[in-house]
Amino acid sequence: MVVPHAADTPPSPARLLPVAVLLWLAGLYLRVPILVAPPLAPFISNDLGLNQTLTGALTTLPILMLAVGAMPGSLAISRLGPRNTLVLAMVIMTLGSAARGLAPEIITLLLASAVMGLGVAMMQPALPALLPRWLQPRHIAMGTAIYMNGMLMGEFVGAGITLPVLMPLTDGSWRMTLLVWSLPALAVAAALFIPKRDLARPLQRAAWLPDWSNPLTLKIGLLLGVSSSMFFGLNAYMGALLEQTGHFEKLSRGLFFYNIAQVFASLIMLKAARRWVGRRTHIMAAAVISVVGTAGAILLTGWWAIASATMMSFASGILLILLVALPPLLSHPGETGRLSAGTFLVGYTVAFTVPMAGGALADFTGDIRHSVLIMIAYGLIVLPLIRTLDLTPARRAQGS
């Protein structure tokens, strides 16, 4: 009788639960450190005397670092392995995030924000690279949905509970609030050493730079840019859009619905990930709805515009998960970190530059709707790439 290899024996739910919890907590810290900055920005600005450009940089600089830091993450994965890279990245993120609360002036604050963004950027390719080592192939889509649910929940709680919950507990101190949000990540980083399971072969030192000859690197990255540029862009310009149409009083509730929509999208993907990931029709549907919802945000007014933007947020959340799940599905474990890093490099470069270009056009024309038109145009240009994606799952050798 052939005794099954340990790596081929289906793990019990009791063994999978700690892995799922750790993936979710790590995912949470992909966004919480970034999204606590906007609600704290007025307090930081008043304390340090920042102008609007520097205040905006508290949020935009970390987003730029998500692109810049993708390659150091890929290098670390190839040398240290995905788990050690994730731990190192979380320590860097925590130190940078906490240092913001200790910064005496703007230069130190921006440097600390850049370090924090570098840590988050290194976490991003480490998580998908870790999935094939902790989970069997049939569980990878679910693992992606779990940590992405944590990430999207981090977007909501970081922006949503900082002012009403944490600020009162810290006597209104933005510095202490940053420390309270940041330091628990060190406990999560330490807990990442608890799981002993490793289903992949021993890590071999491999190439870490993006393989630009692999068409998936550019295609998935450009499509990630559709989801991220529209979500971050409308988040940034919603206030100006509502003010231009005379509905600025709806901004607070509008942003609430807009951001919580991605949480609901991630909850749906927890149930549907195994059936939807790797399906071209689902990627196309989510992308088309994202573009249509963005168009409705400038063609409609008032609550209808907010409803259309919220539809975009929901669809872009699903699109984001569908795309981030592709590298561990379509590549061999040793190549996953490299492919993920390349797609994040492209995707977040787009997420930073397209909304910025839209804002420059709006400044030139005096019509804030033109900032959104740039995002819509980009989405329409990139949509045909979906039909050219090779979605054939990678063949995985036994035990790899």
C-alpha positions in Angstrom: 0.0 0.0 0.0 1.3 3.5 -0.9 1.4 5.9 2.0 0.5 9.4 0.9 3.2 12.1 1.2 2.5 14.5 4.1 2.3 17.3 1.6 -0.5 15.5 -0.3 -2.6 14.8 2.8 -5.5 17.3 3.0 -4.9 19.4 6.1 -7.6 19.5 8.7 -9.6 22.7 9.3 -7.9 23.0 12.7 -4.5 23.3 10.9 -5.8 25.7 8.3 -7.4 28.1 10.7 -4.2 29.6 12.1 -2.9 30.0 8.6 -6.1 31.8 7.6 -6.0 34.1 10.6 -2.3 35.0 10.0 -3.0 35.7 6.3 -6.0 37.9 7.2 -4.0 39.9 9.8 -1.1 40.4 7.4 -3.6 41.5 4.8 -5.1 44.0 7.2 -1.7 45.7 7.5 -1.4 46.1 3.8 -3.8 49.1 4.0 -4.3 50.2 7.6 -1.0 52.2 7.9 -1.8 54.0 4.6 -5.5 54.7 5.2 -5.1 56.1 8.7 -3.3 59.2 7.2 -6.3 60.9 5.6 -8.5 61.2 8.7 -5.4 62.3 10.8 -4.2 64.7 8.1 -6.0 67.8 9.5 -4.5 67.3 13.0 -1.0 66.6 11.6 -1.3 69.7 9.3 -2.4 72.0 12.2 0.4 70.7 14.4 3.3 70.8 11.9 2.0 73.6 9.7 1.6 71.7 6.4 0.3 73.1 3.2 -2.2 71.2 1.0 0.5 69.6 -1.2 2.4 68.3 1.8 -0.8 67.1 3.5 -1.7 65.2 0.3 1.8 63.7 0.2 1.0 61.8 3.4 -1.3 59.6 1.4 0.2 59.8 -2.1 3.8 59.1 -1.1 3.1 55.6 0.4 1.1 54.8 -2.8 4.1 55.7 -4.9 6.2 53.5 -2.7 3.9 50.6 -3.4 5.4 50.6 -6.9 9.0 51.6 -6.0 9.2 48.9 -3.2 8.0 46.0 -5.3 11.5 45.1 -6.6 13.2 45.1 -3.1 10.4 42.7 -2.1 11.1 40.4 -5.0 14.8 40.5 -4.3 14.2 39.6 -0.6 11.9 36.7 -1.6 14.6 35.2 -3.8 17.2 35.4 -1.1 15.3 35.0 2.2 12.1 33.2 1.2 8.6 34.5 1.3 7.9 34.0 5.0 11.1 35.7 6.2 10.5 38.5 3.6 7.0 39.0 5.0 8.3 39.2 8.5 11.1 41.7 7.6 8.6 43.8 5.6 6.2 44.0 8.5 8.9 45.1 10.8 10.0 47.8 8.3 6.4 48.9 7.9 5.8 49.0 11.7 9.0 51.0 12.4 8.2 53.5 9.6 4.5 53.8 10.6 5.3 54.3 14.3 8.1 56.8 13.5 5.5 59.0 11.9 4.0 59.5 15.4 7.4 60.6 16.7 8.4 62.9 13.8 9.2 66.4 15.0 8.9 68.0 11.6 7.8 67.5 8.0 11.0 66.0 6.5 11.2 63.3 9.2 7.5 62.7 8.8 7.8 62.2 5.0 10.9 60.0 5.4 9.0 57.8 7.9 6.0 57.6 5.5 8.3 56.5 2.7 9.9 53.8 4.9 6.4 52.6 5.9 5.3 52.5 2.3 8.5 50.5 1.4 7.5 47.9 4.0 4.0 47.6 2.7 5.3 47.3 -0.8 7.6 44.4 0.2 4.6 42.7 1.9 2.6 42.7 -1.3 4.6 40.1 -3.4 5.6 38.1 -0.3 2.0 37.2 0.5 1.1 35.5 -2.8 4.6 33.9 -2.9 3.8 32.4 0.6 0.5 30.9 -0.5 2.0 27.9 -2.4 4.2 27.1 0.5 1.4 27.1 3.1 -1.6 26.0 1.0 -2.3 23.2 -1.5 -3.1 24.4 -5.0 -6.9 24.0 -4.5 -6.7 26.3 -1.5 -4.7 29.1 -3.1 -7.7 31.1 -4.5 -9.3 30.9 -1.0 -6.0 32.0 0.6 -5.9 35.0 -1.7 -9.5 35.9 -0.9 -8.7 35.7 2.8 -5.7 38.1 2.9 -7.4 40.4 0.4 -10.5 40.5 2.6 -8.1 41.6 5.4 -6.6 44.2 3.1 -9.9 45.7 2.0 -11.2 45.6 5.6 -8.0 47.5 6.5 -9.0 50.2 4.0 -12.4 50.6 5.8 -11.3 50.4 9.4 -8.3 52.5 8.9 -10.4 55.3 7.5 -13.5 54.6 9.4 -12.7 54.0 13.1 -9.6 56.1 13.5 -11.5 59.3 14.4 -14.6 58.0 16.2 -12.9 55.2 18.2 -9.2 55.6 18.5 -8.8 59.3 18.8 -11.0 59.6 21.9 -9.0 56.7 23.5 -5.7 58.5 22.9 -7.0 61.9 24.2 -7.1 63.3 20.7 -3.4 62.7 20.0 -2.6 61.9 16.4 0.9 60.8 17.4 -0.4 58.2 20.0 -3.1 57.1 17.5 -0.4 56.2 14.9 1.5 54.2 17.6 -1.6 52.3 18.6 -2.4 51.4 15.0 1.3 50.4 14.2 2.8 48.5 17.1 0.5 45.4 17.1 1.9 44.5 13.7 5.0 43.3 15.5 3.0 40.6 17.2 1.6 39.5 13.9 5.1 39.4 12.4 6.3 37.2 15.3 3.3 34.9 14.9 4.2 34.3 11.2 6.8 31.8 12.5 4.2 29.6 14.2 3.0 27.6 11.1 5.6 24.8 10.4 4.0 23.5 7.2 5.9 24.1 3.9 4.4 22.3 0.9 6.9 23.6 -1.7 10.4 22.3 -2.4 13.3 24.0 -0.6 13.8 27.5 -2.0 16.5 27.9 -4.6 18.2 31.2 -5.2 16.4 32.5 -8.4 16.0 35.5 -10.6 14.1 38.3 -8.9 13.8 41.0 -11.5 10.5 41.1 -13.4 10.5 38.8 -16.4 9.3 41.3 -19.0 9.4 38.5 -21.6 6.5 37.0 -19.7 3.4 38.8 -21.1 1.5 38.2 -17.9 3.8 40.7 -16.0 2.7 43.7 -18.1 -0.9 42.6 -18.8 -1.9 41.8 -15.2 0.0 45.0 -14.1 -1.9 47.2 -16.5 -5.2 45.7 -15.5 -4.4 46.1 -11.9 -3.9 49.8 -12.8 -7.6 49.9 -13.9 -8.8 48.8 -10.5 -6.4 50.8 -8.4 -6.4 54.1 -10.4 -10.2 54.3 -10.4 -10.6 53.4 -6.7 -7.9 55.7 -5.4 -8.8 58.4 -8.0 -12.5 58.6 -7.2 -11.6 58.5 -3.5 -9.4 61.5 -4.0 -11.7 63.5 -6.2 -15.2 62.7 -4.9 -15.3 65.7 -2.6 -14.4 68.1 -5.5 -17.0 66.3 -7.8 -19.8 66.7 -5.3 -18.8 70.3 -4.5 -18.9 71.2 -8.3 -22.4 69.8 -8.6 -23.7 71.4 -5.3 -23.9 68.1 -3.3 -20.9 68.5 -1.0 -23.0 67.8 2.1 -23.3 64.2 0.9 -19.5 63.6 1.0 -19.2 61.9 4.4 -22.0 59.3 3.8 -20.9 58.9 0.2 -17.3 58.0 1.2 -18.7 55.6 3.8 -20.7 53.7 1.2 -17.9 53.9 -1.3 -15.3 52.4 0.9 -17.4 49.7 2.6 -18.5 48.4 -0.9 -15.0 46.9 -1.2 -15.4 45.0 2.1 -18.6 43.4 0.8 -16.8 42.6 -2.5 -14.1 40.8 -0.5 -16.8 38.9 1.5 -18.4 37.6 -1.7 -15.0 36.5 -3.0 -14.4 34.5 0.2 -17.3 32.3 -1.0 -16.8 32.5 -4.8 -13.0 32.6 -5.1 -12.5 29.0 -6.1 -15.1 29.2 -8.8 -14.3 32.7 -10.1 -10.5 33.0 -10.0 -8.9 32.3 -13.4 -12.2 32.9 -15.3 -11.8 35.4 -18.1 -15.6 36.2 -18.2 -15.5 37.2 -14.5 -12.5 39.4 -15.0 -14.1 41.1 -18.0 -17.4 41.6 -16.2 -15.8 43.2 -13.2 -13.6 45.5 -15.4 -16.5 46.6 -17.5 -18.7 47.4 -14.5 -15.8 49.3 -13.0 -15.5 51.5 -16.1 -19.3 52.0 -16.3 -19.6 52.9 -12.7 -16.8 55.5 -13.0 -18.5 57.0 -16.0 -21.8 57.2 -14.0 -20.0 59.1 -11.3 -19.5 62.1 -13.6 -22.6 61.7 -15.8 -25.0 61.6 -12.9 -25.4 63.9 -9.9 -26.1 63.6 -6.1 -27.0 60.2 -4.7 -27.1 58.7 -8.2 -23.5 59.6 -8.8 -22.5 58.2 -5.4 -24.4 55.0 -6.1 -22.6 54.7 -9.4 -19.2 55.3 -7.8 -20.1 52.7 -5.1 -20.9 50.2 -7.8 -17.5 50.9 -9.3 -15.9 50.4 -5.9 -17.6 47.0 -5.4 -16.7 45.8 -8.9 -13.1 47.1 -8.7 -12.7 45.2 -5.3 -13.7 42.0 -7.1 -11.4 42.8 -10.0 -8.5 43.4 -7.7 -8.9 40.0 -6.0 -9.3 38.2 -9.3 -6.1 39.8 -10.6 -4.0 39.4 -7.5 -4.9 35.7 -7.4 -3.5 35.1 -10.8 0.3 35.0 -10.2 0.2 32.1 -7.6 -2.3 30.3 -9.9 -0.4 30.8 -13.2 3.2 30.5 -12.1 5.4 27.9 -10.3 6.1 28.7 -6.7 9.6 29.9 -7.3 8.3 32.4 -9.9 5.3 33.7 -8.0 7.1 36.5 -6.0 8.8 37.7 -9.2 5.6 37.8 -11.2 3.6 39.4 -8.4 6.3 42.1 -7.8 6.3 43.0 -11.5 2.6 43.3 -11.7 2.5 45.5 -8.5 5.3 47.6 -9.9 3.3 48.3 -13.1 -0.1 48.5 -11.4 0.8 51.0 -8.7 2.8 53.1 -11.0 -0.4 53.5 -13.0 -2.5 54.0 -9.9 -0.2 56.9 -9.0 0.3 58.5 -12.4 -3.2 58.3 -14.0 -5.1 60.1 -11.2 -2.2 62.6 -11.0 -2.5 63.2 -14.8 -6.3 63.6 -14.4 -5.8 66.2 -11.7 -3.4 68.1 -13.8 -5.9 68.1 -16.7 -8.7 69.3 -14.3 -6.5 72.1 -13.1 -5.9 73.2 -16.7 -9.5 73.0 -17.8 -11.2 74.0 -14.5 -13.6 71.0 -14.7 -12.9 68.3 -12.1 -14.8 65.8 -14.2 -11.9 65.8 -16.6 -9.8 64.1 -13.9 -12.1 61.1 -14.0 -12.3 61.1 -17.8 -8.6 60.3 -17.9 -9.2 57.2 -15.7 -12.1 56.1 -17.9 -10.0 56.5 -21.1 -7.2 54.4 -19.6 -9.7 51.7 -18.6 -11.1 51.6 -22.1 -7.7 51.3 -23.7 -6.6 48.5 -21.4 -9.8 46.4 -21.4 -8.9 44.4 -24.6 -5.9 42.9 -22.8 -8.3 40.7 -20.9 -9.1 38.7 -24.0 -5.3 38.0 -24.5 -4.6 36.7 -21.0 -3.2 33.1 -20.9 -5.1 31.7 -17.9 -3.7 28.2 -18.1 -2.8 27.1 -14.5 0.9 26.2 -14.0 1.6 22.5 -13.6 2.9 21.9 -10.2 5.2 18.9 -9.5 4.3 16.7 -6.6 5.2 18.4 -3.4 5.9 21.7 -5.0 
